Amino acid sequence: MSKRNYLCLQRSETGQPERREAPSPAEMDKMYAQFNAWRETFSDNIVDLGGRLNGKGKIVTSKGEIDGPFVELKEVIGGYMVVSAESVEEAAEIARQCPGVVRPGSSVEVREIMSP
C-alpha cells in the first residue's frame, strides 16, 4: 500500500481556557524532549509540521470577503500539520502520539488530501 498525505487540523473549544501556571524550565525541557522524540520517531511520516494559526483571518465567498473566523463557533482551528501514512488510522495514531496535541478541550481532525 502506498502512502498518502493527511491534513491534521488541531481544534480547541472556544470556552474559557483553563488557567495554568507557566511551566518551569525543567518542565519545558521535558516537553521539548518528548516532542523531539516524537518528531524523530515519525520523521519519515512528517511532511509539514505546520504550526499554530493566528486567530484573525478572512472568510472569502463569491460575494467578497469578511473578517473571520466567526465568534459564534464552538471550536476554533488553532493549528495544522501534514503527515504521510498508509491509512487514515495510521495518520490518526501519529497525530494522537504528538505531545500536547490531544488534551482536554482539544481534538485533531485527520483528513486525507486527495490528489487531482
C-alpha positions in Angstrom: 0.0 0.0 0.0 1.4 3.4 -0.9 1.5 6.4 1.5 -0.9 9.3 1.1 -0.9 12.7 2.8 -3.3 13.6 5.6 -4.1 17.1 6.9 -4.3 17.2 10.7 -6.4 20.1 11.9 -5.9 21.0 15.6 -9.1 22.2 17.1 -10.0 23.5 20.6 -13.2 24.6 22.3 -13.7 28.3 22.4 -14.9 28.3 26.0 -12.8 29.8 28.8 -9.4 28.2 28.8 -8.1 26.7 32.0 -5.6 28.9 33.6 -2.4 27.1 34.3 0.9 28.2 35.7 3.7 28.7 33.2 5.8 25.5 33.0 9.2 25.6 34.8 12.4 25.4 32.8 12.7 21.7 33.8 9.1 21.1 32.6 9.8 22.9 29.3 12.9 20.8 28.8 10.8 17.6 29.4 8.1 18.8 26.9 10.7 19.6 24.2 12.4 16.2 24.8 9.1 14.4 24.3 8.2 16.4 21.2 11.7 15.9 19.7 11.4 12.1 20.4 8.0 12.0 18.7 9.4 14.0 15.7 12.3 11.6 15.4 10.1 8.5 15.7 7.8 9.8 12.9 10.4 11.6 10.8 9.5 9.5 7.7 5.8 10.5 8.1 6.1 14.2 8.8 5.6 16.1 5.6 4.9 19.6 7.2 4.9 20.2 10.9 2.6 23.1 10.2 2.2 25.4 13.1 -0.2 27.5 15.2 -2.7 29.7 13.3 -3.3 33.3 14.1 -6.9 33.9 15.5 -7.6 36.5 12.8 -8.2 36.0 9.1 -10.6 36.5 6.2 -13.6 34.5 5.1 -13.7 34.6 1.2 -17.0 33.9 -0.5 -18.4 34.6 -4.0 -19.8 37.9 -2.6 -16.5 39.1 -1.3 -14.6 38.8 2.0 -15.3 39.4 5.6 -13.3 39.2 8.8 -13.2 35.8 10.4 -13.3 33.3 11.9 -16.7 33.8 13.4 -17.0 34.3 17.1 -20.1 32.1 17.2 -18.1 28.9 16.6 -17.9 26.4 19.4 -14.4 25.5 18.4 -11.5 27.0 16.5 -8.8 25.6 14.4 -5.6 26.5 16.1 -3.0 24.8 14.0 -2.3 22.1 11.5 0.3 19.6 10.3 0.6 17.3 7.3 1.6 13.6 7.7 2.2 10.8 5.3 0.7 7.4 6.1 -0.7 4.3 4.6 -4.1 4.8 6.1 -6.2 7.3 8.0 -5.9 5.1 11.0 -2.1 5.3 10.9 -2.3 9.1 10.4 -4.6 9.4 13.3 -2.2 7.4 15.5 0.7 9.7 14.5 -1.4 12.7 15.5 -2.5 11.1 18.7 1.0 10.5 19.8 2.2 14.1 19.3 2.8 15.5 22.8 0.5 18.3 23.7 -1.8 18.0 20.6 -4.6 16.0 22.1 -5.6 17.2 25.5 -8.8 18.0 27.4 -10.8 20.5 25.4 -9.0 19.8 22.1 -9.1 17.4 19.2 -7.4 16.7 15.9 -9.4 16.1 12.7 -7.5 13.9 10.3 -8.5 14.1 6.6 -6.9 12.6 3.5 -5.6 15.2 1.0 -6.9 14.0 -2.3 -4.7 14.2 -5.4 -6.2 15.6 -8.7 
